[in-house]
Amino acid sequence: MGECDGIICSCSQEEPFPGPAHQAGGTHCAGIGRLREPDAKLVDELNRAEKEGDEVRRILVDELNNTFVTPFDREDIYALSLNIDDILDYANTTMDELKLFEVEGNTYIERIVSLLADAALEIYRAVQQLQDHPNVASDHAVRAKALENRVEHVYREALADLFKTPKDIDGMMQILKLREIYRHLSNAADQGDEAADVIGDIVVKWL
């Protein structure tokens, strides 16, 4: 399995089940990394990553339906794949709206995206280690949850600062645009938190 640095992830597709779960984690890790520098090329790359993630999840669900024995509870595998897919969906929506609304990144967006990329990497590493090193996976899940808490802190800070800006028409339009983008980033963090919870549940059952 290749390592993911938050920007580029090289994942082997030769692993046995739950290989698609590993691949989904890598795809989402790489996709979140694309948010660091939103430009037209990276919008397209993130769109492709989101579609790839959807395809990987379809394969995973198909394998779940056709596999009699799974390494973990199939409900947990399904829930984890859904959370990971939702993170990538929110990342994709954020990038689309940055482009659509013609909003430039600011310090708060940069801070949140940096934390999300770090959390994505922790979730990816947790998925990698689940089967062979569950305690290590649990450690990564705990780190991912801590990063989500930091995202929520920055999110609230960003909202508080947003409503201090001038209240003319242009200012109000900017507030509405940024609030929507902040909300998508916060939702991505929430899904990461839920993914970390599922990983924790899997570890408890595994041990």
VOBA-1610 file (N, C-alpha, C; in pm, whole numbers, padded with zeros to 5 digits, always signed):
BEGIN
Met+00085-00119+00000Met+00000+00000+00000Met+00087+00123+00000Gly+00059+00216-00087Gly+00140+00336-00096Gly+00109+00435+00014Glu+00201+00524+00037Glu+00184+00626+00140Glu+00114+00747+00082Cys+00034+00814+00165Cys-00040+00932+00121Cys+00013+01052+00196Asp+00052+01156+00122Asp+00108+01274+00187Asp+00008+01388+00194Gly-00121+01363+00166Gly-00221+01467+00168Gly-00237+01535+00035Ile-00146+01510-00060Ile-00157+01568-00193Ile-00165+01457-00296Ile-00075+01362-00291Ile-00073+01253-00387Ile-00071+01122-00310Cys-00150+01028-00354Cys-00156+00899-00288Cys-00146+00789-00392Ser-00051+00699-00375Ser-00036+00586-00467Ser-00078+00461-00393Cys-00189+00400-00436Cys-00245+00285-00366Cys-00238+00161-00452Ser-00188+00055-00394Ser-00189-00071-00466Ser-00330-00126-00474Gln-00365-00185-00588Gln-00496-00246-00604Gln-00485-00398-00601Glu-00373-00451-00554Glu-00351-00595-00557Glu-00381-00661-00424Glu-00434-00584-00327Glu-00458-00641-00196Glu-00590-00717-00194Pro-00601-00821-00109Pro-00729-00889-00093Pro-00827-00799-00020Phe-00954-00839-00021Phe-01053-00766+00057Phe-01003-00755+00200Pro-01011-00638+00269Pro-01082-00518+00226Pro-00997-00419+00149Gly-00926-00462+00045Gly-00848-00371-00037Gly-00925-00249-00083Pro-01053-00262-00128Pro-01128-00144-00168Pro-01143-00042-00056Ala-01149-00088+00070Ala-01156+00006+00182Ala-01026+00085+00193His-00913+00017+00174His-00783+00084+00174His-00778+00187+00061Gln-00823+00144-00057Gln-00817+00232-00173Gln-00909+00352-00154Ala-01026+00331-00095Ala-01117+00441-00069Ala-01053+00543+00024Gly-00984+00492+00128Gly-00916+00583+00219Gly-00809+00664+00149Gly-00734+00599+00059Gly-00630+00670-00015Gly-00687+00773-00110Thr-00798+00738-00177Thr-00861+00832-00269Thr-00910+00955-00196His-00971+00935-00080His-01024+01049-00003His-00911+01134+00052Cys-00801+01070+00093Cys-00685+01143+00142Cys-00628+01233+00034Ala-00612+01178-00086Ala-00560+01257-00197Ala-00656+01367-00236Gly-00787+01337-00233Gly-00886+01436-00272Gly-00888+01555-00180Ile-00883+01532-00050Ile-00880+01643+00046Ile-00757+01730+00022Gly-00645+01666-00012Gly-00523+01742-00037Gly-00538+01842-00149Arg-00627+01814-00245Arg-00647+01904-00358Arg-00705+02038-00315Leu-00765+02042-00196Leu-00825+02167-00147Leu-00720+02269-00104Arg-00596+02225-00087Arg-00494+02317-00039Arg-00471+02433-00135Glu-00478+02406-00265Glu-00451+02510-00365Glu-00559+02505-00471Pro-00678+02561-00441Pro-00790+02550-00535Pro-00769+02633-00661Asp-00745+02568-00775Asp-00744+02636-00903Asp-00818+02548-01002Ala-00831+02593-01125Ala-00913+02522-01222Ala-00866+02378-01243Lys-00734+02359-01251Lys-00681+02224-01272Lys-00713+02134-01154Leu-00699+02187-01033Leu-00723+02105-00915Leu-00872+02079-00894Val-00957+02170-00941Val-01102+02144-00938Val-01131+02018-01019Asp-01073+02010-01138Asp-01094+01892-01223Asp-01037+01767-01158Glu-00920+01779-01096Glu-00859+01664-01030Glu-00944+01614-00915Leu-01001+01708-00838Leu-01085+01669-00726Leu-01214+01606-00775Asn-01270+01659-00884Asn-01389+01597-00942Asn-01361+01453-00983Arg-01244+01431-01043Arg-01207+01295-01082Arg-01187+01206-00960Ala-01125+01262-00856Ala-01103+01184-00734Ala-01237+01147-00669Glu-01333+01240-00673Glu-01464+01212-00615Glu-01535+01100-00691Lys-01526+01105-00824Lys-01587+00999-00905Lys-01517+00865-00882Glu-01384+00871-00870Glu-01309+00748-00842Glu-01350+00691-00708Gly-01367+00780-00607Gly-01411+00734-00476Gly-01547+00667-00480Asp-01639+00725-00558Asp-01771+00663-00573Asp-01761+00525-00634Glu-01674+00510-00735Glu-01658+00380-00800Glu-01597+00278-00705Val-01497+00321-00629Val-01433+00230-00533Val-01536+00184-00429Arg-01621+00277-00385Arg-01722+00239-00286Arg-01824+00142-00346Arg-01861+00161-00472Arg-01953+00066-00536Arg-01892-00074-00540Ile-01761-00081-00568Ile-01692-00210-00570Ile-01692-00271-00431Leu-01666-00188-00330Leu-01663-00237-00193Leu-01799-00293-00151Val-01906-00220-00182Val-02041-00266-00146Val-02072-00396-00220Asp-02030-00405-00346Asp-02053-00528-00422Asp-01979-00645-00357Glu-01856-00622-00313Glu-01781-00728-00247Glu-01845-00766-00114Leu-01897-00667-00042Leu-01967-00697+00082Leu-02086-00789+00058Asn-02157-00761-00049Asn-02277-00839-00080Asn-02244-00980-00128Asn-02121-00999-00176Asn-02084-01129-00233Asn-01980-01205-00150Thr-01946-01151-00033Thr-01847-01215+00053Thr-01916-01271+00176Phe-01901-01399+00199Phe-01968-01462+00313Phe-01903-01424+00445Val-01771-01423+00447Val-01697-01389+00569Val-01618-01262+00544Thr-01635-01164+00629Thr-01561-01037+00617Thr-01468-01023+00737Pro-01358-00949+00722Pro-01262-00936+00833Pro-01320-00860+00952Phe-01416-00772+00928Phe-01485-00699+01033Phe-01635-00707+01005Asp-01716-00660+01099Asp-01860-00658+01075Asp-01890-00581+00948Arg-01972-00640+00861Arg-02000-00575+00733Arg-02070-00441+00752Glu-02148-00429+00862Glu-02214-00300+00888Glu-02111-00191+00916Asp-02005-00226+00986Asp-01900-00128+01017Asp-01823-00091+00891Ile-01794-00189+00807Ile-01724-00160+00682Ile-01808-00068+00595Tyr-01937-00097+00588Tyr-02028-00015+00508Tyr-02033+00128+00562Ala-02048+00141+00695Ala-02056+00274+00756Ala-01928+00353+00735Leu-01813+00286+00751Leu-01685+00355+00732Leu-01669+00403+00589Ser-01706+00318+00494Ser-01695+00358+00354Ser-01786+00476+00323Leu-01903+00480+00386Leu-01997+00591+00364Leu-01942+00721+00419Asn-01885+00715+00540Asn-01826+00836+00599Asn-01711+00889+00515Ile-01624+00798+00469Ile-01511+00839+00386Ile-01559+00901+00256Asp-01661+00842+00196Asp-01717+00895+00072Asp-01777+01033+00094Asp-01844+01052+00208Asp-01906+01182+00237Asp-01801+01291+00257Ile-01686+01256+00315Ile-01579+01355+00331Ile-01537+01407+00194Leu-01518+01314+00101Leu-01475+01353-00033Leu-01584+01431-00105Asp-01710+01395-00081Asp-01820+01469-00142Asp-01822+01614-00095Tyr-01803+01635+00035Tyr-01801+01771+00088Tyr-01680+01849+00037Ala-01567+01782+00023Ala-01449+01848-00033Ala-01477+01893-00176Asn-01541+01805-00252Asn-01571+01837-00391Asn-01670+01954-00400Thr-01772+01953-00314Thr-01870+02062-00312Thr-01804+02194-00274Thr-01713+02188-00179Thr-01642+02310-00138Thr-01563+02368-00255Met-01490+02284-00325Met-01411+02330-00438Met-01499+02387-00547Asp-01611+02319-00575Asp-01703+02369-00677Asp-01757+02507-00642Glu-01791+02526-00514Glu-01850+02654-00475Glu-01746+02765-00467Leu-01624+02732-00433Leu-01518+02833-00438Leu-01507+02889-00580Lys-01517+02798-00677Lys-01510+02839-00816Lys-01637+02911-00860Leu-01753+02854-00825Leu-01881+02909-00867Leu-01905+03048-00808Phe-01875+03063-00679Phe-01900+03191-00611Phe-01787+03292-00633Glu-01680+03247-00698Glu-01563+03332-00721Glu-01509+03387-00589Val-01494+03295-00495Val-01442+03330-00362Val-01296+03290-00353Glu-01214+03380-00306Glu-01073+03349-00284Glu-01054+03292-00145Gly-00960+03200-00134Gly-00931+03143-00004Gly-00881+03248+00093Asn-00915+03230+00220Asn-00865+03320+00324Asn-00792+03237+00430Thr-00747+03304+00534Thr-00669+03237+00636Thr-00749+03125+00704Tyr-00877+03149+00729Tyr-00958+03047+00795Tyr-00975+02924+00707Ile-01002+02944+00580Ile-01016+02831+00488Ile-00886+02753+00482Glu-00775+02825+00472Glu-00645+02758+00466Glu-00619+02676+00591Arg-00653+02732+00708Arg-00630+02659+00834Arg-00718+02534+00842Ile-00845+02549+00805Ile-00936+02435+00811Ile-00893+02326+00714Val-00858+02365+00591Val-00817+02267+00490Val-00690+02194+00534Ser-00598+02267+00593Ser-00475+02203+00642Ser-00506+02099+00748Leu-00597+02133+00841Leu-00636+02038+00945Leu-00711+01918+00886Leu-00798+01945+00788Leu-00871+01837+00723Leu-00777+01741+00649Ala-00676+01797+00584Ala-00580+01712+00513Ala-00504+01624+00612Asp-00468+01681+00726Asp-00400+01601+00829Asp-00493+01492+00884Ala-00620+01528+00906Ala-00716+01429+00956Ala-00739+01319+00853Ala-00746+01357+00725Ala-00764+01258+00619Ala-00649+01159+00618Leu-00528+01209+00638Leu-00412+01121+00641Leu-00419+01026+00760Glu-00465+01076+00875Glu-00478+00989+00994Glu-00581+00879+00970Ile-00693+00914+00906Ile-00796+00813+00878Ile-00742+00711+00778Tyr-00672+00759+00677Tyr-00612+00669+00578Tyr-00516+00571+00645Arg-00431+00622+00732Arg-00336+00535+00800Arg-00407+00437+00893Ala-00516+00483+00956Ala-00593+00394+01043Ala-00651+00279+00963Val-00706+00308+00846Val-00763+00202+00761Val-00653+00104+00720Gln-00535+00158+00690Gln-00424+00071+00652Gln-00390-00030+00763Gln-00396+00016+00888Gln-00347-00064+01000Gln-00455-00147+01069Leu-00581-00130+01028Leu-00692-00193+01101Leu-00675-00343+01120Gln-00643-00412+01013Gln-00644-00558+01019Gln-00524-00616+01093Asp-00406-00559+01069Asp-00284-00617+01127Asp-00242-00551+01257His-00273-00423+01274His-00229-00349+01393His-00344-00262+01444Pro-00447-00322+01501Pro-00565-00247+01542Pro-00538-00137+01645Asn-00443-00160+01736Asn-00413-00056+01835Asn-00351+00067+01770Val-00268+00043+01668Val-00210+00156+01593Val-00321+00229+01519Ala-00413+00153+01461Ala-00527+00215+01392Ala-00606+00302+01488Ser-00626+00253+01609Ser-00700+00330+01710Ser-00629+00461+01743Asp-00496+00455+01752Asp-00419+00578+01779Asp-00441+00681+01668His-00440+00635+01544His-00463+00728+01432His-00605+00784+01437Ala-00701+00702+01476Ala-00839+00749+01486Ala-00852+00857+01594Val-00783+00838+01704Val-00786+00938+01811Val-00726+01070+01762Arg-00618+01062+01687Arg-00557+01183+01631Arg-00653+01252+01535Ala-00724+01173+01455Ala-00820+01230+01360Ala-00930+01304+01434Lys-00977+01249+01545Lys-01082+01315+01623Lys-01031+01444+01685Ala-00908+01444+01730Ala-00850+01565+01788Ala-00840+01676+01682Leu-00805+01637+01560Leu-00798+01734+01451Leu-00936+01788+01416Glu-01039+01703+01424Glu-01175+01749+01398Glu-01216+01853+01501Asn-01178+01833+01626Asn-01209+01932+01729Asn-01143+02067+01698Arg-01023+02060+01645Arg-00954+02185+01607Arg-01023+02252+01489Val-01072+02172+01395Val-01147+02229+01282Val-01270+02304+01334Glu-01343+02245+01426Glu-01464+02309+01478Glu-01431+02439+01550His-01317+02443+01617His-01275+02566+01685His-01248+02676+01582Val-01175+02641+01475Val-01145+02740+01371Val-01274+02782+01299Tyr-01364+02686+01278Tyr-01493+02714+01213Tyr-01572+02818+01291Arg-01582+02800+01422Arg-01655+02898+01505Arg-01585+03033+01506Glu-01454+03029+01509Glu-01376+03153+01503Glu-01400+03226+01371Ala-01405+03150+01262Ala-01429+03208+01130Ala-01567+03272+01122Leu-01669+03203+01176Leu-01805+03257+01174Leu-01814+03386+01256Ala-01751+03385+01373Ala-01754+03505+01458Ala-01691+03623+01386Asp-01579+03599+01320Asp-01512+03707+01247Asp-01593+03751+01125Leu-01662+03655+01062Leu-01739+03685+00942Leu-01848+03788+00968Phe-01913+03778+01081Phe-02025+03868+01110Phe-01980+04001+01171Lys-01849+04021+01179Lys-01798+04152+01220Lys-01773+04243+01101Thr-01784+04188+00979Thr-01755+04265+00859Thr-01867+04363+00830Pro-01843+04467+00745Pro-01946+04566+00712Pro-02072+04500+00657Lys-02188+04561+00686Lys-02316+04501+00650Lys-02378+04564+00527Asp-02297+04616+00433Asp-02355+04664+00308Asp-02394+04544+00222Ile-02456+04568+00106Ile-02505+04459+00023Ile-02393+04367-00022Asp-02284+04426-00069Asp-02171+04343-00113Asp-02115+04261+00002Gly-02108+04325+00118Gly-02057+04254+00235Gly-02146+04138+00276Met-02278+04159+00267Met-02371+04052+00302Met-02361+03935+00205Met-02343+03965+00077Met-02328+03858-00022Met-02203+03775+00008Gln-02095+03843+00045Gln-01972+03773+00078Gln-01989+03687+00202Ile-02064+03737+00299Ile-02091+03661+00419Ile-02164+03532+00386Leu-02268+03541+00301Leu-02346+03423+00265Leu-02260+03320+00191Lys-02174+03368+00101Lys-02088+03277+00027Lys-01990+03205+00119Leu-01922+03282+00204Leu-01822+03222+00292Leu-01886+03131+00395Arg-02003+03170+00445Arg-02070+03085+00543Arg-02101+02948+00483Glu-02145+02945+00358Glu-02175+02819+00292Glu-02049+02733+00278Ile-01940+02796+00240Ile-01814+02722+00224Ile-01763+02672+00358Tyr-01768+02757+00461Tyr-01727+02713+00594Tyr-01811+02594+00640Arg-01942+02598+00609Arg-02031+02491+00653Arg-01993+02357+00588His-01960+02360+00460His-01921+02236+00392His-01792+02180+00454Leu-01698+02267+00484Leu-01573+02221+00545Leu-01598+02163+00683Ser-01687+02227+00759Ser-01723+02174+00891Ser-01791+02039+00879Asn-01879+02023+00779Asn-01946+01895+00757Asn-01847+01786+00721Ala-01746+01821+00642Ala-01641+01724+00608Ala-01571+01677+00735Ala-01543+01772+00824Ala-01477+01737+00950Ala-01568+01646+01034Asp-01698+01673+01035Asp-01792+01588+01110Asp-01790+01445+01059Gln-01784+01429+00927Gln-01779+01295+00869Gln-01648+01225+00906Gly-01539+01302+00911Gly-01412+01245+00954Gly-01419+01197+01098Asp-01489+01276+01182Asp-01507+01236+01322Asp-01587+01107+01332Glu-01692+01096+01251Glu-01773+00974+01252Glu-01694+00854+01200Ala-01611+00877+01098Ala-01526+00768+01048Ala-01432+00720+01157Ala-01375+00814+01232Ala-01285+00776+01341Ala-01360+00697+01448Asp-01487+00734+01475Asp-01567+00659+01572Asp-01590+00515+01525Val-01618+00498+01396Val-01640+00363+01342Val-01512+00281+01355Ile-01399+00343+01325Ile-01271+00272+01340Ile-01251+00229+01484Gly-01284+00319+01578Gly-01274+00283+01719Gly-01363+00166+01756Asp-01485+00166+01702Asp-01577+00054+01728Asp-01522-00076+01672Ile-01466-00071+01553Ile-01408-00192+01491Ile-01296-00247+01578Val-01211-00158+01628Val-01099-00202+01710Val-01148-00269+01838Val-01250-00209+01902Val-01304-00269+02026Val-01356-00411+01998Lys-01429-00428+01887Lys-01481-00560+01853Lys-01369-00656+01814Trp-01267-00603+01745Trp-01157-00686+01696Trp-01073-00741+01812Leu-01057-00658+01916Leu-00976-00700+02029Leu-01061-00780+02128
//
